Amino acid sequence: MAMIANLAIQGLQMLLVVALAPGLVGLVRKVKARLMRRRGASVLQPYRDIARLLRKEVVLAENASWLFRAAPYLIFAATWVAAALVPTFATGLQFSWTADLIALVALLGSARFFLALAGMDVGTPFGGLGSSREMMIAAMAEPAMLLTVFAVALVAGSTQLSTVVQVMATGVGLRVSLGMALIALIIVALAENARIPVDNPATHLELTMVHEAMVLEYSGRHLAMIEIAAALKLLLYVSLIACVFLPWGIAQEGDGGMALLTGLALYLVKLAGGGVALAVFETSIAKMRVFRVPDYLGAALMLGLLGTLLLFVSRNL
């Protein structure tokens, strides 16, 4: 019975992340619209968009290969697995032993790899432009992400997410290294999710597109899979920041149903708070030029490196 209960809770988390991801995107759009004194679309609009895309027919270019057809499903699968491994409302779930921070970086990297290949597959100028920009961003974002992982792992003594959350929940005090790691992770999250100031998710201007340029040739259910994957990635980073740096209320292994419900309620509050904070930040800042993005991500790289070096100098910093 314990095995069945653990599998049920793990399945609930997997369904929860994919169900909440479009809602998080809708919340960010709604708050941004209200801050700009516009009414804005409903929070549920992303769900309607995805449902409409799933009903539409797929239109493929004549020279599209099998990779172009398979990439949306591979991207969705890799991103969904990565998002489902992040502890949301409870730790110590059935598959928590696979939830390793380095494995998360690898899964996100594989999804990015397939997306860039798909963008270049048809041979359109916009696809190649977006793929080259995506790889430029990834060349700085992935090392910064790994250095952030190392800084957190040195504090927790493990790269396993459940262990990290348990250590952080017990209280590690205020640390300069963790503050640097948090800022670096936020910078990487904005870049990885194609948000302002790195990219504007609402634009289709040729000179500024990054993510949108790679998916212009997709339609129907293929585009729906990519849109869900993009929403899942945003939810993944918000959940990662919440569970590592704000682990309060997460149910621990062996806790009862009340602790699970409390953890779920607090997770929803953290998710909503992250969406509102993102909307406020994007509304208050302008998009930077593409050639300034390496400098922006270089700051995250240096913060992650300094945080890791401080922990090597003294474990109390």
N, C-alpha and C positions, 0 to 999 in steps of 0.2 A: 504493500500500500504506500509505503514511503517513496518507493521508486516512481509509482504512478503520480503521486502528488508533486514530486520534484519535476517530473516531465511536464505536468500540467502547468506549473508555474513558469517553467522555461518556455513552453509554447505560448503562454500568455504574454511574456515579455517580447517574444518574436513578433507576435501579432500586434502588440501595443505600439512598437516603434514604427511599423509600416502604416498603422492606422493614424498615428499622431503626426507623422512627418508632413503631409500636405496641410494639415491644420496649422502647424507652426509657420509655414510659408505664408498662409493666408493671414495669420495674426500679424506678421511683420508688415505685410502689404497694407493691412487695414490701419495699423498704428501710423505708418508713414503717411498714408493718405489723410488721416485726421490731423497729424502735425502740420501738414501742408494746407489745412483748411479745405480739404476736399472730403466728400462723403466716402468714396472708395467702395470697392466691391466687398461682398460678404466674406467673412472668414472661411466659409465653406466653398468659395469659388474654385480653389484648386481641385477639390474633389470633383466638382462638376466638369472642369476642364479635362481631368484625367479620364472620367467616365465617357466624355464625348470622344476623346482620342481613341479609346479602346473600341468604340463602335465604328470608327472610320476605316476606310480601306487603306492599305499600305501602298504607297507609290514609290517604286524603286527606279533608280537610274539604270540605263541599259548596261553600263560597264561596272555595276556594283558586284562585288565578289561575295563569297560566302561569309567573309569576315564582317562585311557591312551588315549582313542580316543577323549574324550571331552576336555582334558586339553589344546591342542593347540588353540582351538577356544576361550576358556575362557581366556587364557593368552593374546591372541591378542585383544579380546574385552576390557578387563580391561586396557591394556596398551594404546590402541587407545583412549578410553574415557579420560584417564588421560592426554595424549598428546594433545588432542583436547581442553581441558579445559584451558590450559596455554595460556594466551594472546600472540599472535605472532606479528601481525601487527596492532591490534586494541583492545581497551578495551570496556566494556559495551555492549558486544554482547548478543544475545538472551538468551543464557544459561550461562551467566557469573555469575549469582547468585549461581550456583552450583560449581563454580571454587574456592574451598576452599583449602588452603594448607594442612590442616590435612586430607581432603578427598583424595588429591593426594597421600599422604603417605599411606593411607589405600588401595587405588586401586593398588598401586605398591606392597604393602605387600601381597595382595590377589593373584596377578599374580605370585609372588615369591612362595607363598604357594602351588599353583597348580603345578608349575614347579617342585618343590622339591618332591611332591607326585608322579608326573608322572615319575620322575627319579628313584624312588624306586619301582614303581608298577610292573615292569617286573622281578625284583629281580636280576639284573646283578650287579657284584661287582662295575663296574665303575659308574653306576647310584647311588648306595648308597653312594659311595665315594664323588661324586659331590654334592649330596643333603646335606650330612653332612657338607661339606665345605661351601656350600651356606648358610646354617642356622647359621654357626659360624660367617660368614661375616655379615649376617643380624642382628644378636644379638648385634653387635656394630654399624652398619650403621644406623639402624632405630632410636635408641635414639639420635645419632648425628644429623640426619636429623630433628627430632622433635625439638631439642634444637635450631637448625638453624632457624626453622620456628618460634619458640617463640621469638627469638631475632629480626627477621624481623617484626613480628606482634606487638611487643612492640613499635617499631619505628613508624609503620603505624597506630597503633590503631585498626587493624583488621587482620584476617587471610584470608579475601576474596581477591583474586588475583587482581581483577580490582582496588580495593581500594588501595592495596599495590602499584601497578604500578602508579596510579595517585599521590599518596603521594611522591613516589620516583622521579617521573618526575618533580614535583614542586621544588625539590631541598631540601635535608635534610642536606647538608654539609658533610664534612669528619668526619666520626665517627669510633672510634676504634672498637666498637662492630660490626658494619657492615663489617669492614675489616676482623674480626675474623670469622663472619658468612660466608663471601664469601669463605675464604680459607677452612673452614669446609665443605661447600657445594661442592667445587671442589674435595676434598678428597673423599667424599661420592659418588659423581658422577663417579669417576674413579673405585671405588670398586663395585658399583651397576651395572656398564656396563661391568664388567670383563675386564678392560683395564690394561695395564702396569701402575704401578708396582704390582698390586694385581694379575692379571691373564693376560695371553697372548692370545688374540682371534685368533691368527694364528697357535697355536700349538695343537697337538693331543697327547702329551706325557702323559702317565698315571699318573706320579707323580706330574704333574703341572696343570692338567685340573680341572676346576671348572664348568663353564657353559657348556662347550662342553661335559663333562662327563654325564650330565643329559639328553642330547638330542641325544646321539649316536644311540639309538634304533629307532629314528623317521626317516621317509622317505616321499617322495612325498609331497602332499599338507600339511600334518601335519608339516613337517619340514619347509615348506614355511611360514606357519603361525607363527612359532616360530622365524624364521629369520626376518620376518617383525616386529614382536613384539620387538625383540632385537634392531633393527634399530630405532623403534619408541621411545624406552626408551632412547637411546642416544640422539635423537633429543629433547626429552622432557627436559632432564637436560640442554642441551645447550640453549634451549628456556627459561627455567626457570632462568638461570643465566643472560641471556640477558634482559629479561623483568623486573626482579627485580633489578639488579644492573647496567644495561645499558639500561634504559627505553627511551632513546632519540629517538624521531621520531615516537613513537607509537601513532596512531590516537586515540583521545579521543571520548567519546560518543557524538554523534551529529555532528561530523566533516563530511565534504563533501568528494566527490570522490577523489579529489586531495590529501587530507590528507591520505586516505586509500592507494592510490598508493605509496605515499612517505613512509608510514609505511611498506608496503610490500617490497619495494626496500631495505630499510634499514634493514629489517629483514633478507633478503637474504644475505646481506653483513655481518651481525652479525653471521649468520649461517656458512658462508664460513670462516670467521675469527676464529670461534670456532673450526671448523674442522682442519684448518691449525695449530692452536695452539696446539690442541691435538696430531696431527701427530708429530710436533716438539718435544713436551714433551716426547712422547713414544719413539722417536728415540734417545733421549739424556739420557735415564735412563734405568736401567736394572730391570728385574723382581726380586722381593724379595721372600724369602722363605715363605712357607705357614704359618709357625708358627710365623712369624714376622708381619703378617697382623693384628692381634689384637692390637699390639703396634701402627701400622700405623693408624688404625681407632680410637684408643684411643686418638690420637692427635686431630682428628676431634671432638671427644666427648668433650674433655677438652676445645677446642676453642669455641664450641657452648655454653658450660656451662659458660665460662668466659664472652662471649659476652652478654649472658642473665643476668648474675649477675651485669655486669657493667651498664646495663640499669636500673636495680633495684636501684643501688646506685645513679646514676645520669642519667637523660634522655638526657643529652647533650653529653655523652660519646659515 
